[in-house]
Amino acid sequence: MLDDIATTGTSAVEAVNALRDAGARVQRVCVVVDRQVGAHERLNSSNVVMEALFTAADLLEVTEDHDHV
């Protein structure tokens, strides 16, 4: 499954459950940004691996490195 931003993971888990109820086999969720406030742990508890292109920490580091914060 693909999602734009992961915050707490509630909506991602709901989507995973709906897909599974429809017969899909969901093992992984890929997100563009993980805000690092619980989604990873919540998805893990549903036996789903979450991968993020970027984390909130990554984005903050980039902005700090370029004096934008």
C-alpha positions as CSV (number, residue, x, y, z in Angstrom):
1,M,0.0,0.0,0.0
2,L,1.2,3.6,-0.7
3,D,0.4,6.6,1.5
4,D,1.6,10.2,1.4
5,I,2.2,11.0,5.1
6,A,2.1,8.7,8.1
7,T,1.3,10.3,11.5
8,T,-0.2,7.9,14.0
9,G,-0.9,5.2,11.5
10,T,-4.6,4.9,12.3
11,S,-5.8,5.6,8.8
12,A,-3.2,3.3,7.3
13,V,-4.2,0.4,9.6
14,E,-7.9,1.0,8.7
15,A,-7.0,0.9,5.0
16,V,-4.9,-2.2,5.5
17,N,-7.8,-3.9,7.3
18,A,-10.2,-3.0,4.5
19,L,-7.9,-4.3,1.9
20,R,-7.4,-7.5,3.9
21,D,-11.1,-7.9,4.3
22,A,-11.5,-7.7,0.5
23,G,-9.0,-10.5,0.2
24,A,-5.7,-8.6,-0.4
25,R,-2.5,-9.7,1.2
26,V,-0.9,-6.5,2.6
27,Q,2.5,-6.9,4.2
28,R,4.1,-3.5,3.6
29,V,3.1,0.2,3.6
30,C,5.3,2.7,1.8
31,V,5.0,6.3,2.8
32,V,6.6,9.5,1.4
33,V,7.0,11.1,4.9
34,D,6.9,9.4,8.3
35,R,6.2,12.1,10.9
36,Q,7.6,9.7,13.6
37,V,4.7,9.9,16.0
38,G,3.6,6.3,16.2
39,A,2.6,5.0,12.7
40,H,5.6,2.6,12.5
41,E,4.7,0.9,15.8
42,R,1.0,0.8,15.1
43,L,1.5,-0.8,11.7
44,N,4.0,-3.3,13.2
45,S,1.4,-4.4,15.7
46,S,-0.8,-5.2,12.6
47,N,2.0,-7.3,11.1
48,V,2.8,-4.6,8.5
49,V,6.2,-3.3,7.7
50,M,6.3,0.5,7.0
51,E,9.0,2.0,4.9
52,A,9.4,5.8,4.4
53,L,11.2,7.7,1.8
54,F,11.8,10.5,4.4
55,T,11.3,11.0,8.1
56,A,10.5,14.2,9.9
57,A,14.0,14.1,11.2
58,D,15.4,13.8,7.7
59,L,13.5,16.9,6.6
60,L,14.5,18.9,9.6
61,E,18.1,18.0,9.1
62,V,18.0,19.2,5.5
63,T,16.4,22.5,6.5
64,E,18.9,23.0,9.3
65,D,21.8,22.2,7.0
66,H,20.6,25.0,4.7
67,D,19.8,27.5,7.5
68,H,16.1,27.5,6.7
69,V,15.0,26.9,10.3
